[in-house]
Amino acid sequence: MNFSTDYETHANAITDLFASTFAASESAEEGAVVGALARRLITETPAKDLRVVTAWADGTLLGNIIFTRLTYANDPRTVFMMAPVAVSTAHQGKGIGQRLIAHGLDLLRQEGVDIAVTYGDPAFYGRVGFKPVSKADLPAPQPLQQPHGWIAQILTGVPLTPLRGPARCVAAFDDPALW
């Protein structure tokens, strides 16, 4: 398996992967929403606020994660949100997602990113080091429909202290329906 950060060349394959994976696991409607979100993230988010990591084998896209910047008005720390995440339905259950996430988090560490956060299943993401955080310590940019899914990982080894200021996400995520 090979990893890549070249997302512009593979924008259509990435969008299709998210749409098909979420359609298979959730619903056709959810697949359409997540596919459209991935497309918006790739085409509308400034490069400084976007990290995309894909996993490939023999020319086949196996999985993809997208990281986007969260900013806090009065806090200098660098925070990236990991969402969405998908592994092709034909390749799930083989540890690809965990290796892909670990690789993506290593890339963020190398850049000096302080915190990675995601909004998902704590049982799954706990396997790769994410832990529950309170909205008081790490405010979300929108009201959370499922606050127990707001989880984070400190990438610097420095204990988490509350982030100061309201949170702001990239434009594609600035929709309460996504939260």
C-alpha positions as CSV (number, residue, x, y, z in Angstrom):
1,M,0.0,0.0,0.0
2,N,1.2,3.5,-0.9
3,F,0.2,6.8,0.5
4,S,-0.2,10.0,-1.5
5,T,-1.1,13.6,-0.8
6,D,-1.8,14.5,-4.4
7,Y,-5.5,15.1,-4.3
8,E,-6.0,17.5,-7.3
9,T,-5.1,14.8,-9.8
10,H,-7.5,12.3,-8.2
11,A,-10.4,14.6,-7.2
12,N,-13.0,12.6,-9.1
13,A,-11.8,9.2,-7.7
14,I,-11.8,10.7,-4.1
15,T,-15.3,12.1,-4.5
16,D,-16.6,8.8,-5.9
17,L,-14.9,6.8,-3.1
18,F,-16.7,8.9,-0.4
19,A,-20.0,8.8,-2.2
20,S,-20.0,5.1,-2.7
21,T,-18.6,4.2,0.7
22,F,-21.1,6.3,2.6
23,A,-24.0,5.2,0.3
24,A,-23.1,1.5,1.1
25,S,-22.8,2.0,4.8
26,E,-25.5,4.7,5.5
27,S,-27.8,5.5,2.6
28,A,-27.7,6.9,-1.0
29,E,-28.6,10.3,0.4
30,E,-25.7,10.2,2.9
31,G,-23.4,9.1,0.1
32,A,-24.5,12.1,-2.0
33,V,-24.0,14.5,0.9
34,V,-20.5,13.2,1.8
35,G,-19.4,13.0,-1.8
36,A,-20.5,16.6,-2.4
37,L,-18.8,17.6,0.8
38,A,-15.5,16.0,-0.3
39,R,-15.8,17.7,-3.7
40,R,-16.3,21.1,-2.0
41,L,-13.4,20.5,0.4
42,I,-11.1,19.7,-2.4
43,T,-12.1,22.5,-4.8
44,E,-12.9,25.3,-2.4
45,T,-10.6,25.0,0.6
46,P,-7.4,27.0,0.5
47,A,-4.3,24.7,0.4
48,K,-3.0,26.1,3.7
49,D,-6.2,24.8,5.4
50,L,-6.4,21.4,3.7
51,R,-4.5,18.1,3.9
52,V,-5.7,15.1,1.9
53,V,-4.1,11.6,2.3
54,T,-5.0,8.7,0.0
55,A,-4.0,5.0,0.2
56,W,-3.4,3.1,-3.1
57,A,-2.5,-0.4,-4.2
58,D,-2.0,-1.4,-7.8
59,G,-3.6,1.8,-9.1
60,T,-6.7,1.3,-7.0
61,L,-7.8,3.9,-4.5
62,L,-8.3,2.0,-1.2
63,G,-9.0,4.8,1.2
64,N,-9.0,8.5,1.9
65,I,-8.9,11.0,4.8
66,I,-9.3,14.7,4.7
67,F,-8.0,17.1,7.3
68,T,-9.2,20.7,7.5
69,R,-8.1,23.6,9.7
70,L,-10.1,24.7,12.7
71,T,-9.1,28.1,14.0
72,Y,-9.7,29.6,17.4
73,A,-9.9,33.4,17.6
74,N,-7.7,33.8,20.7
75,D,-5.5,30.8,20.6
76,P,-2.2,30.3,18.6
77,R,-2.4,26.4,18.5
78,T,-2.8,24.7,15.2
79,V,-5.8,22.4,15.0
80,F,-6.9,20.2,12.1
81,M,-10.2,18.2,11.9
82,M,-10.1,14.8,10.3
83,A,-13.3,14.3,8.3
84,P,-14.5,12.6,6.2
85,V,-12.7,9.3,6.4
86,A,-13.5,6.3,4.1
87,V,-12.1,3.0,3.0
88,S,-13.5,1.3,-0.1
89,T,-16.1,-1.2,0.9
90,A,-14.2,-4.0,-0.9
91,H,-11.1,-3.3,1.3
92,Q,-12.7,-2.7,4.7
93,G,-11.7,-4.8,7.7
94,K,-8.0,-5.1,6.7
95,G,-6.6,-2.3,8.8
96,I,-6.2,0.1,5.9
97,G,-8.2,2.8,7.7
98,Q,-6.1,2.6,10.8
99,R,-2.8,2.7,8.8
100,L,-4.1,5.6,6.7
101,I,-5.1,7.6,9.8
102,A,-1.8,6.9,11.5
103,H,0.1,8.1,8.4
104,G,-2.0,11.2,8.2
105,L,-1.5,12.0,11.9
106,D,2.3,11.5,11.4
107,L,2.2,14.0,8.6
108,L,0.4,16.5,10.8
109,R,3.0,15.9,13.6
110,Q,5.8,16.6,11.2
111,E,4.2,19.9,10.3
112,G,4.0,20.9,14.0
113,V,0.2,20.6,14.3
114,D,-0.9,20.6,17.9
115,I,-4.2,18.9,17.9
116,A,-6.2,16.6,15.6
117,V,-10.0,16.4,16.2
118,T,-12.7,14.3,14.6
119,Y,-16.4,13.8,15.0
120,G,-17.2,10.2,14.8
121,D,-17.4,6.8,16.6
122,P,-15.2,6.9,19.7
123,A,-14.8,3.1,19.7
124,F,-13.4,3.1,16.2
125,Y,-11.2,6.2,16.5
126,G,-10.1,5.3,20.0
127,R,-8.1,2.5,18.3
128,V,-5.9,5.2,16.7
129,G,-5.5,7.3,19.8
130,F,-8.5,9.7,19.8
131,K,-10.1,10.4,23.1
132,P,-13.2,12.2,24.2
133,V,-12.9,15.9,24.8
134,S,-15.3,18.4,26.2
135,K,-16.7,21.3,24.2
136,A,-15.4,23.5,27.0
137,D,-11.8,22.4,26.3
138,L,-12.1,22.2,22.5
139,P,-15.1,24.2,21.3
140,A,-16.8,22.9,18.1
141,P,-17.6,25.4,15.3
142,Q,-21.3,24.3,15.2
143,P,-23.6,22.7,17.8
144,L,-23.0,19.0,18.0
145,Q,-25.9,16.6,17.4
146,Q,-23.9,13.8,19.1
147,P,-21.4,15.4,21.6
148,H,-20.0,12.0,22.6
149,G,-18.5,11.8,19.1
150,W,-16.3,14.9,19.5
151,I,-12.9,13.4,20.1
152,A,-9.3,14.5,19.8
153,Q,-5.7,13.6,19.8
154,I,-2.9,15.7,21.1
155,L,0.0,15.5,18.6
156,T,2.7,17.4,20.6
157,G,2.7,15.6,23.9
158,V,1.6,18.8,25.7
159,P,-1.5,18.3,27.8
160,L,-4.7,19.8,26.5
161,T,-5.7,23.1,28.0
162,P,-8.9,24.8,26.9
163,L,-8.6,26.5,23.5
164,R,-9.5,30.2,23.7
165,G,-12.1,31.8,21.5
166,P,-14.8,30.6,19.3
167,A,-14.0,27.9,16.7
168,R,-14.2,28.5,13.0
169,C,-14.1,25.7,10.4
170,V,-13.5,25.9,6.6
171,A,-16.5,27.0,4.5
172,A,-17.5,23.6,3.3
173,F,-18.1,22.5,6.9
174,D,-19.9,25.6,8.0
175,D,-23.3,24.0,7.8
176,P,-25.2,23.0,11.0
177,A,-26.7,20.0,9.1
178,L,-23.2,18.4,9.0
179,W,-22.8,18.5,12.8
